[in-house]
Amino acid sequence: MNIRQMTGLQIMQAMLAGDLPAPSITKTMPMKAVAVSEGEITFEATADERHLNPMGGVHGGFAATVLDSATACAVHSALPAGASYATIDLNVKMVRPVPKNQPVIAVGKLVNLSTSLAISEARLTDQQGRLLATATASCMVSR
């Protein structure tokens, strides 16, 4: 497969199907895409003992990283073949602590896509649907 000839959605679908390898960040941050459509992606992630702060709680960087992936991949899923992107800002609001050893869900959605700028948002929730954190992001798009 030549990913340069694939749309962002095709790339994300191939990763989801296991036809392309998942990015290496998914080993450091145990997360996997579980659904993708144009402009929207859902990840499942689980923090473990590798993701704790000095007080024994899940480090805020875990939520920020998962939300960065959700916002960026929502953008990626809407890009044409040959286009790339880079996050230029990420604004995260923590609402509740992320639970340890329990799956959480991140849903990223594209808000706007122009020639050179994309805006997206994401929500991180627990299995009961309680909001843990939210994020907005801006991505520079290169075509």
N, C-alpha and C positions, 0 to 999 in steps of 0.2 A: 504494500500500500504506500502510495506517495501522498503524505499528508498535506503537501503544498497544493495539491489539486483537490483537496477535500474541503468542504465548508466546515465551519466551526461545529455545526450541529452533527455533521457526519463523523467528525473526529470524536466528539463527546459520545455519540452513540456507539462507535467502535470500541472505545474504552469501556463503556458500560457492558458491552457484549463480550469483552475479553479478547477482542481481535487486535487491539493495541494495548500495550502495557499502561497501567495506571502510573501517574507521576510519582516519583520517589517520596514526595512529601506525605503520601498516604501510608508510608511505613513509619515515619516519625510521628505523625498525627493519625492515629487509627481512624480513617474515614474512607467512605466509599460512596460514589454516586449511585443512587438507587432509581432515579428517574430523570429524564431530560427531554425537553421539547424546545422549540425555538424561543429563546428569551427567558427560559426558566429551567432551573435545576434543583434537585433535592439530594442532599447528602445525609448519610447517617454517620455519626462519629461517637466514639467512646473514649473518654479520658481515663487514664489509669495511673498507677503509681509513678510513671515517668513524667507526669504533667502537674506535679504538685508544687505549691509555693512553700515558703518557710513555715507557714502556719498549718500546713497539712491539707489545705483546700486546693481545688483545681485552679491553677494559675490562669489569670485573665488572658494571657497570650494564647491559651488553647481556644477560647471562644473567638478571639480576634483572628486567629489563623483559619479556623473553620469558616467564619463569616467572610474573610478575604477570598477564600476559595469559592464560596457560593456566589458572591457578587461578581467575581472575575469570570467564573465559568458561565454565569448567566449571559454576560457580554459575549464570551467566546461562542456560545451556542447560536448567536445571531449574526456572526460574521461570515462574509463570503469567502470562497477559496482564496488563499494567498494573503489574506489580511491577518494582522497580528495586533496585540494589545499589550498594554502595561498599566498596572494600577498606579495612579498618580496621587490619590489620597483615599484614605479609609477612615471613616468616623464610626466608632463603636460606642454603644451605650450598654453598660452592664446593668441588668435588672435584678437577677437572682444568681446565686452561686450555681455553677455547673456541677452536676453530681458526678461522683467518681464511680467508675465501673457500671454505668447505666447509659444506654444509648440515648443520644440526643439527635434532633432533626434540624437541619439548616435548609431553608428554602430561599434561593436567590432568584430575583426577578429583574429583568431589564426594565428600566424606566424610560430611557431615551437613548437613541443611537443616531448620531450625525456622522458626517464624513470623517471627522477626526476626534470626536469625543463621545464617550458613552457614560451613562449614569445608571447605576443599579442599586438595589437594596436587598437586604436579606434579614430573615428572622431566625433565631435559634430557639427551639422549644424543647421541653422534656417530653417524655412519652405520653404524659397526660395533657399536653398542649399548652402548658404554662410557659409564658415568655421568659427566656433567660437573658437574651441580649438581642440587640438590633444593630444594623450597620447600613451605611450608605457608602458608595464608592464612586469615584470618577476614574475612568480609564482612557488613556490616550490610544487612539486607533491609528494604525499604519496600514495603508492599502498599497 
